[in-house]
Amino acid sequence: MINKASKLATSDRGSISVLFAVAVLPMLAMTAVVADVGMVHAKRQELQTGVEAAVLASAARLAGGSSACVGYDAVISANVSSLTSLTTNCATSSLATNDVVTVGAEASTTLAFSQLLGRSNASITSTASAKVGPTGSAIGLRPIAICAQHPALQNWMSSGMASTDTYTIFVESDGTTCGGDVPGNWSMIDFDGKSNSNSELQDRVVNGYQSEVALPVTLNGDPGIPTPSIDIDSLIGATITIPVFSDARSNGAGSEYDLNGVVGVEILNVVMTGAASQRHIDVRFTTQTLGEGLTGGTAANYGSQSFQICSLEGTGDCS
């Protein structure tokens, strides 16, 4: 005969089994939700990566004068091959100092565990905006600066930055307004505030200054104007980026230059020998895309464009 204590033990085991089964179901459901949330987050990051890559590619096209929204969807698709039901959109707008391109995407991802709770798919979205405008910083600037009011630069600007004319810019000053009492049209800029040797200047002429210069900025000049001791001839045939100064004061090591932008120039010919009055540099001005970097602000537009992401998921300032 089974005694009373044995019956109670059997009954307790049965009750515990029922309670365990009831408790496990919410735990399994929570585990499933947590697993799917992690997976959805990873997929959203995947979509965000694709959208960011697409908006940067679109901004680069816009900076280069092409249609921003051509081929952007292929960039997104290349980054989100594991997502389904992908839809994309692209639009551009113009603000006071910048153009803005916005790319968005929506996709669906299959849930692995939440199907047990009656949900099989999740929709994810992503948006990103990038602004395109006059470059507000540059790396690789050459230490040769030109006056913003020089007739050659002004003529090129007046052409809508479309002229392909060759301009001869003499080393000696021609009285251009923003030159002040600085001795010439071309001026050597001291980017780092140090006493630069001719060899250092030569390296920067050939290879550019490899730190970022934010614009606008006031910098000292290196003593003198381009001379035969600086081999600018090595730049013939090259297209380089140089600073533009809107004002200048004093001369020599104490000179100051207000740099308010940059311009692209193709160096066509250099004459640094013979009479000082005949020394000159022949250039052709060019528009250029400097790539991802600071844009906008108060930097002047001399045809050098940059772009940067300014908003993610609707958060950010693209003005």
C-alpha positions in Angstrom: 0.0 0.0 0.0 1.3 3.5 -0.9 1.5 5.6 2.1 0.3 9.1 2.4 3.7 10.7 2.3 4.5 9.0 -1.0 1.3 10.2 -2.5 2.1 13.8 -1.5 5.7 13.6 -3.0 4.3 12.3 -6.3 1.7 15.1 -6.3 4.4 17.8 -5.7 6.5 16.5 -8.5 3.6 16.8 -10.9 2.8 20.3 -9.7 6.4 21.4 -10.1 6.5 20.0 -13.7 3.4 22.0 -14.6 4.9 25.2 -13.0 8.2 24.7 -14.8 6.4 24.3 -18.1 4.4 27.5 -17.5 7.5 29.4 -16.5 9.7 28.2 -19.4 7.3 29.5 -22.1 7.8 33.2 -21.2 11.5 32.6 -20.8 11.7 31.1 -24.3 9.6 33.9 -25.7 11.9 36.5 -24.1 15.0 34.7 -25.4 13.5 34.6 -28.9 12.7 38.3 -28.8 16.2 39.2 -27.6 17.8 37.1 -30.3 15.7 38.7 -33.0 16.3 42.2 -31.7 20.0 41.6 -31.9 19.7 40.3 -35.4 17.5 43.2 -36.5 20.0 45.7 -35.0 22.8 44.0 -37.1 20.7 44.2 -40.2 19.9 47.9 -39.6 23.6 48.5 -39.3 24.1 46.8 -42.6 21.4 48.9 -44.2 22.9 52.1 -42.6 26.3 51.2 -44.0 24.8 50.9 -47.5 22.9 54.2 -47.2 26.0 56.1 -45.9 28.1 54.7 -48.8 25.4 55.7 -51.3 25.0 59.2 -49.9 28.8 59.8 -50.0 29.0 58.5 -53.6 26.0 60.7 -54.5 27.6 63.7 -52.9 30.9 63.1 -54.8 28.9 63.1 -58.0 27.1 66.3 -57.1 30.4 68.0 -56.2 31.8 66.9 -59.5 28.9 68.5 -61.4 27.0 65.3 -62.2 23.5 64.1 -61.2 23.6 63.0 -57.6 20.9 60.4 -57.8 22.3 58.2 -60.6 23.5 54.8 -59.5 23.0 55.4 -55.8 20.6 52.4 -55.5 23.3 50.0 -56.8 25.6 51.2 -54.1 23.0 50.3 -51.4 22.2 47.0 -53.0 25.9 46.0 -53.0 26.0 46.4 -49.2 22.7 44.8 -48.2 22.6 41.5 -50.1 21.0 39.7 -47.2 17.9 42.0 -47.0 14.7 41.6 -49.0 12.0 43.9 -50.3 14.5 46.8 -50.7 13.1 50.2 -51.7 15.3 53.3 -52.0 14.9 57.0 -52.6 17.2 59.9 -53.3 16.6 63.7 -53.4 18.6 66.9 -53.6 18.0 70.4 -52.2 19.8 73.7 -52.3 20.5 75.8 -49.2 22.2 79.2 -48.8 25.7 77.9 -48.7 25.4 74.2 -49.6 23.7 71.7 -51.7 22.3 68.7 -49.8 21.7 65.1 -51.1 19.5 62.7 -49.0 19.4 59.0 -49.5 16.9 56.7 -47.8 16.2 52.9 -47.9 13.6 50.5 -46.4 14.0 46.7 -46.3 12.5 43.6 -44.7 14.3 41.0 -42.8 13.0 37.5 -41.7 12.8 36.9 -38.0 14.3 33.7 -36.8 12.4 33.1 -33.5 9.6 35.6 -33.2 7.6 33.5 -35.7 6.7 31.5 -32.6 4.9 34.6 -31.4 3.2 35.2 -34.8 5.6 37.7 -36.3 7.7 36.6 -39.2 9.3 39.8 -40.6 10.5 43.1 -39.5 10.9 46.3 -41.5 14.0 48.5 -41.1 14.7 51.9 -42.5 17.7 54.2 -42.8 18.4 57.7 -44.0 21.5 59.8 -44.4 22.2 63.3 -45.8 25.4 64.9 -47.0 26.1 68.5 -47.8 28.2 69.7 -50.7 29.8 73.1 -50.8 33.0 75.2 -50.9 35.7 73.4 -49.1 36.2 74.5 -45.5 39.5 72.6 -45.0 42.1 71.0 -47.1 45.1 68.7 -46.9 48.0 68.9 -49.4 47.9 72.7 -49.9 50.9 74.2 -51.7 52.5 77.2 -49.9 52.0 79.5 -52.9 49.0 81.8 -52.4 47.3 84.2 -54.8 45.3 87.4 -54.1 41.6 87.0 -54.3 41.3 90.3 -56.2 43.9 89.5 -58.9 42.4 90.2 -62.3 43.2 86.7 -63.5 41.3 85.0 -60.8 38.5 87.5 -61.0 38.2 87.0 -64.8 37.9 83.2 -64.3 35.3 83.7 -61.6 33.3 86.0 -63.9 33.3 83.3 -66.5 31.3 81.1 -64.1 34.5 79.2 -63.4 34.3 77.7 -66.9 37.1 79.6 -68.7 40.0 77.5 -70.0 42.1 80.6 -70.7 45.8 80.7 -69.7 46.7 83.5 -67.3 50.2 84.9 -66.9 50.6 86.1 -63.3 53.8 88.0 -62.6 55.8 87.7 -59.4 56.1 91.4 -58.9 53.1 93.2 -57.5 50.8 95.0 -59.9 49.0 97.0 -57.2 46.2 94.5 -56.7 44.1 95.8 -53.8 44.3 92.8 -51.4 48.0 92.7 -51.8 48.4 95.7 -49.4 52.1 96.3 -48.9 53.0 92.7 -49.5 55.6 92.7 -52.3 54.1 90.4 -54.9 51.1 88.7 -56.5 52.4 85.2 -55.4 53.1 84.8 -51.7 54.7 82.0 -49.7 52.6 80.8 -46.8 53.9 79.5 -43.5 51.4 76.8 -42.5 52.8 75.7 -39.2 54.3 78.9 -37.8 57.9 77.6 -37.8 61.0 79.0 -39.4 61.0 76.9 -42.6 64.1 76.2 -44.5 64.3 76.3 -48.3 64.3 72.5 -48.3 61.1 72.4 -46.2 59.4 74.9 -48.5 60.6 72.9 -51.5 59.1 69.8 -50.1 55.7 71.5 -49.5 55.8 73.0 -53.0 56.3 69.5 -54.5 54.2 67.4 -52.1 51.9 69.8 -50.4 51.5 70.5 -46.7 50.2 67.2 -45.3 48.2 68.5 -42.3 44.7 69.9 -42.5 44.2 73.6 -42.9 40.8 74.9 -41.8 39.4 77.9 -43.6 39.1 80.9 -43.2 42.3 81.4 -41.2 45.1 84.0 -40.8 48.6 82.7 -41.2 52.0 84.2 -41.4 54.0 84.3 -44.6 57.4 82.9 -45.2 59.9 85.7 -46.1 59.9 86.7 -49.7 58.1 85.8 -52.8 58.8 82.8 -55.1 62.5 82.9 -56.2 64.8 80.7 -58.2 65.8 78.9 -55.0 62.4 77.3 -54.9 62.0 74.9 -57.8 58.4 75.6 -58.9 59.3 74.3 -62.3 58.8 70.8 -60.9 55.1 71.5 -60.9 54.8 72.2 -64.6 52.0 70.0 -66.0 50.5 69.4 -62.5 47.1 70.5 -61.2 47.5 71.6 -57.6 45.4 73.3 -54.8 46.6 76.7 -53.5 45.3 79.1 -50.9 43.6 82.4 -51.8 44.2 85.4 -49.6 41.6 88.2 -49.3 43.9 90.6 -47.4 47.6 90.8 -46.4 49.6 93.0 -44.0 53.2 93.8 -43.5 56.0 91.9 -45.2 58.8 89.4 -44.6 58.5 87.0 -41.5 56.0 89.4 -39.9 53.5 89.3 -42.8 50.0 88.1 -42.3 47.6 86.6 -44.8 43.9 86.2 -44.4 43.2 82.9 -46.3 39.5 82.7 -47.2 39.5 79.8 -49.6 41.4 77.6 -52.0 41.5 77.3 -55.8 42.7 74.6 -58.2 45.4 75.6 -60.7 47.1 73.8 -63.5 50.7 75.0 -63.8 51.5 75.5 -67.4 54.8 77.4 -67.3 57.2 78.8 -64.8 59.8 81.6 -65.4 61.9 82.4 -62.3 65.1 83.5 -63.9 66.1 86.8 -65.6 64.8 90.2 -64.8 62.5 90.3 -61.7 59.9 92.1 -63.7 59.6 89.2 -66.2 59.3 86.4 -63.7 55.9 84.8 -63.8 53.8 81.7 -63.5 51.3 80.7 -66.3 48.2 79.0 -64.9 44.8 77.7 -65.9 42.3 77.7 -63.1 40.1 74.6 -62.6 37.2 73.5 -60.6 37.9 70.4 -58.4 36.4 68.0 -55.9 38.6 67.6 -52.9 36.7 64.7 -51.5 35.2 64.2 -48.0 36.0 67.0 -45.7 34.6 70.2 -44.0 32.2 72.2 -46.2 30.4 75.5 -45.9 31.0 77.9 -43.1 32.4 81.2 -44.3 35.0 79.9 -46.7 34.7 81.6 -50.2 33.8 79.5 -53.2 36.6 79.4 -55.8 35.4 76.2 -57.4 36.9 73.7 -55.0 34.1 71.5 -53.5 34.1 69.1 -50.6 31.3 67.0 -49.0 30.5 65.5 -45.7 27.7 63.5 -44.0 25.6 66.1 -42.1 22.6 64.0 -40.9 21.9 60.4 -39.9 18.3 59.2 -39.3 17.1 62.8 -39.5 19.5 64.0 -36.7 22.1 66.6 -37.7 22.5 70.1 -39.2 22.9 70.3 -43.0 22.8 74.1 -43.2 
